[in-house]
């Protein structure tokens, strides 16, 4: 399976992009302390102002600057560790909790799960961004409007938002995993294991997990995609990860500025520029979000192709091995018959010692009777 993944171009391209961006962001933080360059006014030879921020990607490559003169490339680089890193953490926590609760309740508390399932399935129909907005708006926005400062630290706000986003997604993922286990329990080999007295833990480890492992990886990657989309929606609603500060832009207007430079915050703060001459300010983080989600989709598609290839190859190997074993057994049976008939054990030189002993025993028994 590992070799099949390495040979799969889609999986390698997607995973390389995702983890390269994440590693580059941490590298920049460690060695450059998240320094973000600020573009200055451009003057001509006479000292007159020639151009002023925000600069377009052509004037200030590669991505231009925002409305407070900050370089968008470095804003995105600094914010990547929050966007991608937090998405990984939230998705992993959701996945682990959902797996333990879903599998555990389906195997050990199925009657209780059946009673609470209608309540859990209600989360499929309630918009997750709206629920997160209702919970997070007071902590991440109300303080700022009332006191012009936060009563909590950046770390406290970040931890609170992570916990909320984890708990919002657990019911849906838990129900999905429990449904997958329930479908597998209907298979004949699971019924046979129950009849033979296999414990629930034995069935989980020996019978369910071999079939369930590929699905678990796909569920985990899809959770990362869902978290990224949820962060983007919250950004549009001005729920910025870690909170926001109010600053003045170059036009003298008071604007929200993300404290973490997380990508969804960059979209939400600058969405008003999308249909203006400064369209690149929100468009660049939107493109980054889109490319990242496409990279994750490539990972899912590549994993599915590699799994199908490995499964097909395994079936071919097992079929060839079975055919070879049947041929060898037929060959041994034919030579054993000749050896017993003639009493000539020179014909069994290629046999294993236990085969020779068995043939000799049969020959001696025939002579005595």
C-alpha positions, -999 to 999 in steps of 0.1 A, spaced: 0 0 0 28 24 9 46 18 -25 13 23 -43 8 57 -26 43 68 -34 38 59 -71 4 77 -72 10 112 -87 -22 127 -73 -16 117 -38 21 128 -39 13 162 -55 -15 169 -30 4 158 1 36 176 -10 18 209 -15 -1 207 18 28 198 40 53 220 22 32 251 28 27 241 65 64 235 70 74 268 52 51 287 76 67 272 107 102 278 92 94 315 86 81 318 122 111 302 138 138 321 118 121 354 110 96 358 139 66 364 116 80 396 102 56 411 76 71 437 53 52 469 48 52 487 14 61 523 13 49 551 -10 66 553 -44 81 586 -54 94 599 -87 127 617 -93 112 650 -83 99 637 -50 63 636 -61 41 606 -51 40 582 -80 20 554 -65 6 544 -31 -6 511 -16 -24 489 -20 -1 477 -48 -13 451 -73 6 418 -79 21 434 -110 35 464 -90 45 444 -60 50 407 -69 40 381 -62 7 388 -46 6 426 -41 -3 443 -8 -35 448 13 -52 480 23 -29 486 53 2 482 30 12 447 42 27 422 18 1 396 10 26 369 3 41 371 38 6 375 54 -4 342 38 28 325 47 25 336 84 -12 326 85 -7 292 69 4 276 101 -28 287 118 -51 278 89 -36 244 80 -23 236 115 -55 243 133 -75 225 106 -53 194 112 -57 196 150 -94 201 149 -99 174 122 -77 149 142 -95 156 175 -129 153 158 -118 120 141 -105 104 173 -135 114 195 -159 103 168 -142 70 162 -141 61 199 -177 72 205 -191 58 173 -174 24 173 -178 21 211 -215 29 212 -223 8 182 -205 -23 196 -212 -19 233 -242 4 237 -263 0 205 -297 5 222 -285 39 237 -271 50 203 -304 41 186 -323 64 210 -299 94 207 -293 90 169 -323 112 159 -309 140 180 -274 136 166 -287 134 130 -302 169 136 -267 183 132 -268 173 95 -295 199 89 -284 228 112 -258 250 95 -225 245 114 -212 281 106 -244 296 121 -241 275 153 -204 284 156 -212 321 150 -238 321 178 -213 306 203 -181 324 193 -194 359 185 -195 371 221 -160 359 230 -143 370 198 -163 402 190 -184 416 219 -154 424 241 -138 443 213 -169 464 207 -177 471 243 -143 477 258 -121 483 227 -99 455 241 -102 418 250 -108 405 285 -91 372 275 -57 364 261 -50 353 225 -43 317 237 -75 315 257 -95 327 227 -77 303 204 -83 273 227 -119 282 232 -126 284 194 -108 251 188 -129 233 214 -161 247 200 -152 238 164 -143 202 176 -176 197 194 -197 210 166 -183 184 142 -183 153 165 -220 144 163 -220 142 124 -187 123 121 -197 100 150 -230 91 133 -212 84 100 -186 61 116 -214 43 136 -233 37 104 -203 23 87 -198 -2 116 -234 -11 115 -232 -20 78 -201 -41 84 -219 -59 113 -244 -72 88 -218 -91 68 -218 -129 70 -182 -132 83 -192 -110 113 -222 -132 120 -199 -163 118 -175 -147 143 -203 -141 167 -216 -177 164 -181 -190 171 -179 -169 203 -157 -140 192 -157 -110 216 -166 -75 204 -130 -64 208 -118 -94 188 -143 -87 160 -132 -50 160 -95 -57 157 -95 -89 135 -126 -84 113 -138 -48 112 -106 -28 111 -91 -45 80 -122 -33 61 -125 -1 79 -90 14 78 -92 28 42 -125 45 50 -110 60 82 -83 78 62 -108 92 38 -130 104 66 -101 121 82 -91 140 51 -127 150 44 -128 164 80 -99 187 72 -117 199 41 -149 206 62 -129 225 89 -113 247 62 -147 255 47 -161 262 82 -132 286 89 -138 303 56 -175 308 64 -167 322 98 -142 346 83 -169 360 60 -190 365 92 -160 384 107 -154 356 133 -117 356 130 -95 330 145 -80 344 178 -100 376 174 -94 408 156 -81 444 163 -94 476 149 -69 497 129 -71 525 103 -64 517 67 -47 541 42 -81 557 35 -86 566 72 -113 540 77 -115 518 108 -112 481 97 -109 447 114 -74 432 112 -68 396 121 -45 390 150 -33 357 136 -33 365 99 -53 333 94 -65 329 58 -103 330 65 -98 363 84 -80 378 54 -110 368 33 -136 382 57 -117 415 63 -112 422 27 -143 408 10 -156 443 4 -127 449 -21 -137 420 -43 -157 441 -68 -134 471 -67 -101 480 -83 -84 463 -54 -100 429 -61 -67 410 -56 -68 416 -18 -96 391 -11 -90 370 -42 -55 359 -33 -65 342 0 -96 327 -18 -73 312 -44 -50 298 -16 -80 282 1 -93 267 -31 -59 253 -41 -54 238 -6 -88 221 -7 -81 208 -43 -48 194 -30 -67 175 -2 -92 162 -28 -62 149 -48 -50 131 -17 -84 114 -13 -86 105 -50 -50 92 -50 -56 71 -19 -87 56 -34 -69 47 -66 -39 33 -47 -63 12 -24 -81 -2 -55 -48 -10 -72 -34 -27 -41 -66 -47 -36 -66 -58 -72 -29 -67 -70 -35 -87 -38 -63 -106 -55 -41 -115 -84 -13 -126 -61 -36 -148 -40 -51 -163 -71 -16 -171 -85 -5 -185 -52 -36 -207 -49 -31 -220 -85 6 -228 -77 -3 -246 -45 -30 -267 -63 -4 -276 -90 22 -285 -65 -3 -306 -45 -14 -325 -77 23 -331 -86 30 -345 -51 -1 -367 -51 9 -382 -85 44 -390 -75 33 -403 -41 9 -427 -59 38 -440 -81 61 -443 -51 36 -463 -31 29 -485 -61 65 -493 -70 80 -492 -35 107 -470 -50 115 -441 -27 141 -426 -50 111 -409 -67 105 -388 -36 139 -372 -33 123 -338 -37 98 -343 -10 100 -329 25 111 -354 52 76 -356 66 63 -364 31 88 -393 28 80 -406 62 43 -406 53 49 -425 21 71 -451 38 45 -456 65 18 -462 39 41 -487 21 50 -507 52 13 -508 62 5 -522 27 31 -549 30 20 -560 65 -16 -562 53 
